[in-house]
Amino acid sequence: MGKPVFKLTLQRLGESLKRVGFDGDYLYWDESLPSGCPNQFDAPFAFKSYCFIKAKELGYEQVLWIDAPCVAIRNLAPVFRSIEQHGYVFFNNNYGQMMGQWSSDDALAMNNISREEALAMPEIPCSVLGLNLRSDLASNFLDGWHQIMTDGITVKGIKEKIKTWDEYQEIFWNHKSRISQDPRVCGHRCDQVAAGIVAHRLGMQPYSDYLKDIHYQEKPVKRNTIILHHREFGESITPLSDIYYRVFFKTPFVDKPRSFLRKLRRVASGFKTHA
């Protein structure tokens, strides 16, 4: 399903779950999608709500969605404790972005939300999110998310049918002002727009810092980071052992000391200049 690299990242994700001692079930879809799921052009990323619903039908109660490019770097127990305690886990946006920056005019109009309202609503990362399906709040979120994901406009971003990959990319990145003339709009983030709208209506807020993006240095990996978003940009993937080496050895014991020494040299050079 999708690019060949995604099957490789699914395998890597599964390996990482074993490495951190996860003893639950790992459900994944690599060849097909749950029955009834629309294709990517008709409802981008709507398969996520279909997968949650399928897990619920199979009797699962605590369900954690993890995108294929992610890896677990520490035990998931704290994440599942959060799901149990709050009924859900939404992760804080590492980039400081709001939903209004990543939602089309048509999607907001479909849901009776102004641009200014959307710019005050947090964007909820959907690369990783968890629901306790015994919770009324989480069940209401899933029902609302699924409904909006399949309304024909919100996740697609436009009223018209998407016909080509180039058109899809124009919508995703707001190229040529395809989805909005507002210069604050950077693109359309499909499932995250739908999730943000429903979460706002239900008063659900992102609150967890267990998720980080390895490519975003402004919010580096910390000791409490549990899941790492590790996007791949080619046809090959970074081996899990290389990711662990970077996170647990190279960054803390090589890169950070080296950076500190460079700063000391600059300070020392400044003293010499003014001596």
C-alpha positions, -999 to +999 in steps of 0.1 A: +000+000+000+015+033-010+053+037-017+075+006-013+094+025+014+064+024+037+065-013+039+101-011+050+092+015+076+064-007+089+088-035+094+112-011+112+084+002+134+075-034+144+111-041+152+113-010+174+082-021+193+099-054+201+131-037+211+113-015+237+094-045+252+059-039+238+039-070+245+006-059+230-008-067+195+006-049+165-020-044+138-009-031+104-021-028+069+006-031+043-012-046+013-048-034+016-070-011+036-101-019+058-133-026+039-151+005+026-121+028+029-120+055+001-088+060-019-062+086-011-074+112-036-111+110-025-103+112+012-066+116+021-057+097+052-092+087+060-079+051+064-068+061+099-103+063+113-113+031+094-083+014+111-095+026+145-130+014+138-117-020+127-096-023+159-127-015+179-147-042+160-120-067+169-125-059+206-095-037+213-100-010+239-068+010+241-056+017+206-025+037+197-020+047+161+016+052+150+025+062+114+049+039+096+079+063+096+079+065+134+099+044+158+096+036+195+128+045+214+115+038+249+089+016+266+053+026+257+039+021+291+037+058+300+018+065+268-008+038+276-011+051+311-020+085+296-046+069+274-061+052+304-061+083+326-074+108+301-093+086+277-070+097+249-035+109+241-028+138+217+008+150+214+019+186+215+028+201+181+066+203+180+066+231+154+044+256+173+018+256+144-019+262+146-046+245+126-054+277+107-020+276+090-027+242+075-064+242+065-081+251+033-108+277+029-133+250+017-126+228+047-131+256+072-163+268+054-176+232+054-173+232+092-184+268+098-151+279+112-135+313+104-098+316+095-092+336+127-109+309+148-088+282+132-056+302+138-064+300+176-069+262+174-039+239+180-029+216+152-030+180+164-003+157+151-020+126+137+013+107+131+007+093+166-025+094+187-042+071+211-078+064+222-093+045+250-124+032+233-141+025+266-142+062+272-173+081+260-151+111+251-127+090+229-157+072+213-173+105+205-140+118+190-137+087+168-173+090+156-169+127+148-135+123+132-147+095+110-178+115+100-157+145+090-131+124+073-158+111+049-178+143+043-162+147+009-145+180+015-127+184+048-098+161+044-096+166+006-094+203+011-114+212-020-149+206-033-137+193-067-123+159-073-085+155-071-073+139-103-035+139-103-006+137-079+005+172-089-029+186-079-027+168-046+007+184-039-007+218-048-034+214-022-010+199+004+014+228+001-010+256-011+011+260-043-003+287-066-026+297-037-046+266-046-066+264-014-064+299+000-052+334-010-044+340+027-006+342+030-007+326+064-020+294+049+009+270+042-010+240+030-037+215+039-031+187+064-061+165+058-066+142+088-051+167+112-076+193+101-104+169+108-089+158+141-084+194+152-120+204+145-135+175+164-111+179+193-119+216+196-156+208+197-151+182+224-127+203+244-098+179+239-063+194+240-029+180+230-009+176+262+018+150+258+055+156+251+064+120+245+066+125+207+095+143+189+107+147+153+143+137+147+146+162+118+135+192+138+164+205+159+144+233+176+127+207+197+154+180+202+149+145+216+148+144+254+151+118+281+113+115+282+109+110+245+092+077+237+082+079+201+103+094+173+090+106+140+117+096+115+105+105+080+125+090+051+130+110+019+143+084-005+137+048-015+159+034+013+154+038+051+176+044+080+182+012+100+168+011+135+203+005+150+215+037+133+186+057+148+193+043+182+230+051+179+223+087+169+197+092+197+215+074+226+252+079+218+262+103+190+239+132+199+245+132+237+281+121+238+296+134+205+275+162+190+266+181+221+301+182+236+315+192+202+289+220+200+298+231+236+335+232+227+328+253+196+310+278+218+339+279+242+363+286+213+341+315+201+340+329+236+378+325+240+384+341+206+362+371+217+383+376+248+415+376+227+401+401+203+392+425+232+424+419+251 
